[in-house]
Amino acid sequence: MSKIGCCESTMPGSSSVNVSVDVTKIVKYVCFAGIVIVGIIFGTKCYNKMIENDLV
């Protein structure tokens, strides 16, 4: 939710911008993406070995 007047300048003729970064969400999604990427790589290697051994 945004606050009304949160970016009002304190001095005439200047501007003020506040940026908030939620590091915990960034870390959570980076870890999730890493797990998915590793799972895809492991799954494709496992599937290729199953094809080589005529299990599929």
Number of C-alpha atoms within 10 A of each C-alpha: 3 6 6 7 7 10 12 12 12 9 8 7 6 8 10 10 9 6 4 6 7 7 8 9 10 11 11 11 11 12 12 11 12 12 12 12 12 10 12 12 12 12 12 11 12 12 14 13 13 12 11 10 9 8 8 9
